[in-house]
Amino acid sequence: MRTIHVRAALALGVVMVAACTTSSGKDPNPVGEARSADTGSAAHSLKAQLRTAAAGLDAPPRRTTSPRRGPPRSGPSDVPAVPYLGGPVMTAPKVVPVLFPGNPYDAQLRDFFQKLPGSAYWQGATAEYGVGPLTTLPVYEPTGAPPNPYSIGTWIAALATSGTPGVPPPDANTVYVIMPPAGWGCGGYHYFYTLPSGQNVAFTVNTTFTVNTTCPVPFPGLSSIDRLTAGLSHEIAESATDPLINAYWGANWAMSGWASAAETAPEGELADMCEFQPNAFYVDPGVGHMVSRIWSNQAAAGGHDPCRPLLPGAGPYFTADPILREGTRVQPGIYARGVTVAPGTSVTIPVVLRSDGPVGEWQLSAEEVPNPRTFAPDIYNELSFSWDEASGSAGDTRYLTITRTPPPAGNPFVLLRVAINSTLGSVTHTNWLVVGVE
């Protein structure tokens, strides 16, 4: 079993392309209330923009929940969760791999799709959300020119309804997994296209990095094929648990430092919540390839490792929870449970250590982490940290002092992300904290 420890610069769930502009027109896929004016910038993440472009829309997917406005109530940190919004999940998901010819990992990808359905990984990652066993159909190889990235939705909808041998018609449990040729784009995402009949066509897009030299490479600790299979498992799981972006979607962003740190917009899905953990990816014995771990609401609520499946041979889960009794502004008009540290000042917060089983003393550290949705390095570096004691055991309380230096001239308002790391031997678990300015 191989586990990858990374501090990522880009999510697997993001596609990077040129400017994401689209033609005007009404949104054919309304899935909730309209965006509020004061949260528009938060909703326009790259993931939302690319979904917008793929569907030919002029607005990002609409939120079904709103971040809390105003400071949260006093109290301990909320347990992060990805709420159920009432939309459908795939109870018997069927994957249709659409693999363009010439992919350098053709054989490995076919092997991945063959082994994924029968693996314990799939059930361990998705069963609690009502998703049933997975079926993969034979790989379909398109002919002709690949689609434009901005018309991928119409392209897959036309293919799915064309009656082409090897391509079944769309239904509520089918997801078309598109692997474009070299040079098409970077990263991955999932979305859906609505036909005039009202039938939705769910699809994912995952690209190969090694053959596209224009793509900055995320997760440098992974090989190209590992990035690809990890991204495929990420997007297939999210498509099954949130096919229409209205089921398990929109982490409790405004009340959870974890969700705020993991996402730049209130649109986090189940795989997004785990992808920046040190042990986010591993080679599953049943699949034989790198896969992404998926957030478990049940495990999180029970105080256990929230990313599932558990790693083979995993011991007790141990972590350090910041105790936060205030709200801090993380976007204009949006507050999260976090800590306010004004430039040139210091704030000390209690941190409670806990575990779900017997474990020895572990080491504590904290670090400012750059925006995970960009390739840019951390240009801010405003925070420094000190502990009253940098180690402890379950039940102990430690005190973390956060000092903020004045930002560079002209530095825009930003949400600063802090990783609170608990390390014992070769195992590290990360909790998250957000720092605002008011």
C-alpha positions in Angstrom: 0.0 0.0 0.0 1.4 3.4 -1.0 0.1 6.6 0.6 1.0 10.0 -0.8 1.6 12.9 1.6 1.2 16.2 -0.2 0.4 19.9 0.5 -1.3 20.7 -2.7 -1.4 23.8 -4.8 -4.4 22.8 -6.9 -7.4 20.6 -6.4 -8.0 17.6 -8.7 -11.5 18.9 -9.0 -10.5 22.0 -11.0 -9.9 22.5 -14.7 -7.6 25.4 -15.7 -8.3 26.9 -19.1 -8.4 30.3 -20.7 -11.0 33.0 -19.9 -14.3 31.3 -19.0 -16.7 33.5 -20.9 -19.9 32.2 -22.4 -22.7 33.4 -24.6 -25.7 35.0 -23.0 -28.9 33.0 -22.3 -31.0 31.7 -19.4 -29.7 29.0 -17.2 -31.5 25.7 -18.3 -30.4 24.0 -15.1 -31.8 25.9 -12.1 -31.0 24.0 -9.0 -31.8 26.5 -6.2 -32.0 30.1 -5.2 -30.3 32.9 -7.1 -26.9 34.1 -5.9 -26.9 37.0 -3.5 -24.9 40.0 -4.8 -22.6 40.0 -1.8 -21.5 36.4 -2.4 -21.0 36.4 -6.1 -17.2 36.6 -5.9 -17.2 33.6 -3.6 -19.3 31.5 -5.9 -17.1 32.2 -9.0 -14.4 29.6 -8.3 -12.7 27.9 -11.2 -14.7 24.8 -10.6 -17.9 26.7 -11.0 -16.7 28.6 -14.0 -15.7 25.5 -15.9 -19.0 23.8 -15.1 -20.6 27.0 -16.5 -18.6 26.9 -19.7 -19.2 23.2 -20.2 -23.0 23.7 -20.1 -23.0 26.8 -22.2 -24.4 28.9 -19.4 -23.9 32.5 -18.4 -24.0 32.0 -14.7 -22.4 29.5 -12.3 -24.5 26.8 -10.6 -26.9 28.4 -8.2 -26.5 27.7 -4.5 -29.2 26.0 -2.6 -27.9 27.2 0.7 -26.5 30.5 1.8 -23.4 31.1 4.0 -24.2 32.6 7.3 -24.1 36.4 7.3 -22.8 38.0 10.5 -20.7 36.5 13.2 -21.5 33.0 14.3 -22.9 32.4 17.8 -20.4 31.7 20.6 -19.5 28.1 21.2 -17.0 25.4 20.3 -16.0 24.5 16.7 -18.8 23.0 14.7 -18.3 19.5 13.2 -17.7 19.9 9.5 -20.3 18.2 7.3 -21.5 18.1 3.7 -25.3 18.5 4.1 -27.9 16.6 2.0 -29.9 19.1 0.0 -32.7 16.7 -1.2 -31.5 16.0 -4.7 -31.0 12.5 -6.2 -28.0 10.3 -5.8 -27.1 7.4 -8.1 -28.4 4.2 -6.4 -27.0 1.9 -9.1 -24.3 4.0 -10.9 -23.1 2.9 -14.3 -19.8 4.4 -15.7 -19.3 4.8 -19.4 -15.6 5.4 -20.0 -15.0 7.6 -23.0 -11.3 7.3 -23.8 -9.9 9.2 -26.7 -7.3 7.2 -28.7 -3.6 7.7 -28.1 -3.7 8.2 -24.3 -0.3 7.1 -23.0 -2.0 5.3 -20.1 -4.6 3.4 -22.1 -3.8 0.0 -20.6 -3.7 1.3 -17.0 -7.0 3.1 -17.4 -8.7 0.1 -18.7 -7.4 -1.9 -15.8 -8.6 0.8 -13.4 -12.2 0.7 -14.8 -12.2 -3.1 -14.7 -11.2 -3.3 -11.0 -13.0 -0.3 -9.5 -16.6 -1.8 -9.4 -15.7 -4.9 -7.4 -13.5 -3.1 -4.9 -14.2 -2.5 -1.2 -13.0 1.0 -1.9 -16.2 2.0 -3.7 -18.5 0.8 -1.0 -16.4 2.2 1.8 -16.4 5.6 0.2 -20.0 6.0 -0.9 -22.4 3.6 0.8 -23.4 5.9 3.6 -24.9 8.3 1.1 -27.3 5.8 -0.5 -25.1 5.0 -3.5 -25.2 1.4 -4.6 -22.7 -0.9 -6.3 -20.9 0.4 -9.3 -20.9 -1.0 -12.8 -18.5 0.0 -15.6 -19.3 -0.6 -19.2 -16.8 -1.3 -21.9 -14.5 1.6 -22.9 -15.8 3.6 -25.8 -13.2 5.3 -28.1 -14.6 8.3 -30.0 -13.7 9.0 -33.6 -13.3 12.4 -35.1 -12.1 15.7 -33.6 -12.4 16.2 -29.9 -14.9 18.7 -28.6 -14.1 22.2 -27.6 -13.8 22.5 -23.8 -16.6 25.0 -23.8 -19.0 22.7 -25.6 -18.3 19.4 -23.8 -21.8 19.3 -22.4 -23.5 19.5 -25.7 -21.0 17.1 -27.2 -21.6 14.3 -24.7 -25.3 14.9 -24.8 -25.3 14.4 -28.5 -23.2 11.3 -28.3 -25.3 9.8 -25.5 -28.5 10.2 -27.5 -27.1 9.2 -30.9 -27.7 5.5 -30.6 -24.0 4.9 -31.2 -23.1 1.2 -30.5 -21.3 1.0 -27.1 -22.8 4.2 -25.8 -26.0 3.6 -23.8 -28.7 6.3 -23.6 -28.7 8.6 -20.5 -30.6 7.8 -17.3 -30.5 8.8 -13.7 -27.7 6.3 -12.9 -25.4 6.7 -15.9 -22.3 8.9 -15.8 -20.1 9.4 -18.9 -16.5 9.6 -17.9 -14.6 11.6 -20.5 -10.8 11.4 -20.9 -9.8 14.0 -23.6 -6.7 13.8 -25.7 -3.4 15.5 -25.0 -3.5 19.3 -25.0 -7.2 19.6 -24.2 -7.1 21.2 -20.8 -6.0 20.6 -17.2 -7.6 18.9 -14.2 -11.1 17.5 -13.8 -14.6 18.2 -12.8 -18.1 16.8 -13.1 -21.4 18.3 -14.2 -24.6 17.6 -16.1 -26.4 18.7 -19.3 -30.2 18.9 -19.5 -31.8 17.7 -22.7 -35.0 19.3 -24.0 -36.9 16.3 -22.8 -35.8 17.1 -19.2 -33.5 14.1 -19.0 -30.1 15.0 -17.4 -26.8 13.7 -18.8 -24.2 13.4 -16.0 -20.6 13.5 -17.1 -17.1 13.9 -15.7 -14.0 15.3 -17.4 -10.5 14.2 -16.4 -7.3 15.2 -18.3 -3.8 13.7 -18.5 -1.1 16.1 -17.3 2.1 14.4 -18.4 1.4 15.0 -22.1 0.2 18.6 -21.8 3.2 20.8 -21.1 1.0 23.9 -20.8 -0.5 22.6 -17.5 1.2 23.4 -14.2 1.2 20.0 -12.5 -0.7 19.7 -9.2 0.2 17.2 -6.5 3.9 16.9 -7.4 4.2 13.8 -5.2 2.1 11.8 -7.6 3.0 10.3 -11.0 0.9 11.3 -14.0 -1.1 8.0 -14.0 -1.6 8.3 -10.2 -3.0 11.9 -10.6 -5.3 10.6 -13.3 -6.8 7.6 -11.4 -7.0 9.7 -8.2 -8.9 12.3 -10.1 -11.2 9.8 -11.8 -12.1 8.2 -8.4 -12.7 11.7 -7.0 -15.1 12.9 -9.8 -16.9 9.6 -10.2 -17.7 9.5 -6.5 -18.9 13.1 -6.5 -21.0 12.5 -9.6 -22.6 9.5 -7.9 -23.3 11.4 -4.7 -24.2 14.7 -6.3 -25.0 14.2 -9.9 -27.2 17.4 -10.3 -25.2 19.6 -7.8 -28.1 19.5 -5.4 -27.6 16.4 -3.2 -24.4 16.2 -1.1 -23.1 19.6 -1.9 -22.2 22.9 -0.2 -20.2 22.1 2.9 -21.2 24.0 6.0 -18.7 26.6 4.8 -19.8 29.5 6.9 -19.5 27.6 10.2 -16.5 25.3 9.7 -12.9 26.3 9.5 -12.2 23.0 7.8 -14.6 23.6 4.9 -13.6 27.3 4.6 -9.9 26.3 4.3 -10.5 23.4 1.9 -12.7 25.4 -0.5 -12.7 29.0 -1.9 -16.4 29.0 -2.4 -19.4 27.4 -0.6 -19.6 24.5 -3.1 -17.5 21.8 -1.5 -18.4 18.2 -2.3 -17.4 15.0 -0.5 -14.1 14.4 -2.2 -13.1 18.1 -2.0 -13.2 17.9 1.7 -10.4 15.4 1.9 -8.2 16.2 -1.1 -5.8 18.5 0.9 -5.2 16.1 3.7 -1.7 14.7 4.0 -3.0 11.2 3.4 -5.7 12.1 0.8 -4.6 9.5 -1.8 -3.5 5.9 -1.6 -3.1 2.8 -3.8 -6.1 0.7 -2.9 -5.3 -3.0 -2.8 -8.5 -4.0 -4.5 -8.3 -1.4 -7.3 -4.5 -1.6 -7.7 -4.3 2.1 -8.5 -4.2 5.5 -6.7 -7.6 6.6 -5.5 -9.0 9.6 -3.6 -10.4 9.2 -0.1 -13.9 10.6 0.4 -15.5 12.6 3.3 -17.7 10.7 5.7 -20.3 12.7 7.6 -20.9 9.8 9.9 -17.2 9.3 10.8 -16.8 13.1 11.4 -19.8 13.2 13.7 -18.4 10.3 15.7 -15.1 11.9 16.2 -13.2 9.5 13.8 -11.0 10.0 10.8 -13.5 11.7 8.4 -11.8 10.6 5.2 -12.8 7.1 4.1 -12.0 4.4 3.4 -9.6 4.1 6.3 -6.0 3.4 5.1 -4.9 -0.2 5.4 -3.4 -0.8 8.8 -4.6 2.6 10.1 -4.4 3.1 13.9 -6.5 5.3 16.1 -7.3 8.7 14.8 -5.8 11.6 16.6 -6.1 15.3 16.0 -6.1 18.8 17.5 -9.3 20.9 17.5 -9.0 24.7 17.8 -11.7 26.0 20.1 -13.2 29.1 18.4 -15.7 31.4 20.0 -16.1 34.1 17.4 -16.8 34.7 13.8 -14.3 36.2 11.4 -14.9 37.7 8.0 -13.6 35.5 5.2 -15.3 37.2 2.2 -17.2 40.5 1.9 -20.3 40.0 3.9 -19.6 36.3 4.8 -18.4 35.1 8.2 -17.0 31.7 9.3 -16.2 30.3 12.6 -12.5 31.3 12.9 -10.2 33.7 14.6 -9.6 37.4 13.9 -6.0 38.6 14.0 -5.5 42.2 13.0 -2.2 43.1 11.3 0.5 43.8 13.8 -1.2 41.9 16.6 -1.2 38.4 18.2 -4.1 36.2 19.4 -3.9 33.0 21.5 -6.5 30.3 21.2 -6.9 27.0 23.1 -6.5 23.7 21.1 -7.9 20.5 22.5 -6.2 17.2 21.6 -8.3 14.1 21.1 -8.2 10.6 19.7 -10.6 7.7 19.1 -8.4 5.1 20.7 -5.2 4.6 22.7 -2.3 6.6 21.2 0.9 8.0 22.6 2.0 11.6 22.8 2.2 13.4 19.4 3.8 16.5 18.0 2.0 19.7 17.1 2.7 22.2 14.4 0.9 25.0 12.5 1.5 26.5 9.1 0.0 29.1 6.8 -1.2 27.3 3.7 -1.6 29.1 0.3 -4.9 29.1 -1.5 -5.3 25.5 -2.7 -7.3 26.6 -5.7 -4.4 28.4 -7.4 -0.9 27.5 -8.6 0.5 30.6 -7.0 2.9 30.3 -4.0 1.8 31.8 -0.7 2.6 35.5 -1.5 1.2 36.7 1.8 3.2 34.9 4.6 1.5 37.1 7.2 1.3 34.5 10.0 3.8 33.1 12.5 3.0 30.6 15.2 4.1 29.5 18.7 2.9 26.9 21.1 3.0 26.9 24.9 3.9 23.2 24.4 4.3 21.6 21.0 3.3 18.1 22.0 0.6 16.4 24.0 -1.8 13.5 24.4 -5.5 13.0 24.1 -7.4 15.2 26.6 -4.7 17.8 26.8 -5.3 21.5 26.0 -2.5 23.4 24.4 -2.4 27.1 23.5 -1.5 28.4 20.0 -0.4 32.0 19.5 -0.9 33.4 16.1 1.0 36.6 15.1 0.1 38.6 12.0 2.5 41.0 10.3 1.1 43.9 8.2 0.4 42.8 4.7 2.4 44.2 1.7 1.1 47.5 0.4 -1.9 47.0 -1.8 -2.5 43.4 -0.6 -6.1 42.5 -1.2 -8.3 41.1 1.6 -7.8 37.4 1.8 -8.8 34.5 3.8 -5.7 33.0 5.4 -5.7 29.2 5.9 -3.9 27.5 8.8 -3.2 23.8 8.9 -2.9 22.5 12.5 -0.9 19.3 12.1 -0.8 16.4 14.6 2.2 14.0 13.9 3.1 10.7 15.5 5.9 8.9 13.7 5.1 8.8 10.0 1.4 9.6 10.4 0.1 13.2 10.2 -3.6 14.3 10.6 -4.5 17.9 9.7 -7.2 20.1 11.1 -8.0 23.5 9.7 -8.4 27.0 10.9 -9.3 30.2 9.1 -7.9 33.6 10.0 -9.7 36.9 9.1 -9.1 40.5 9.8 -12.4 41.5 11.4 
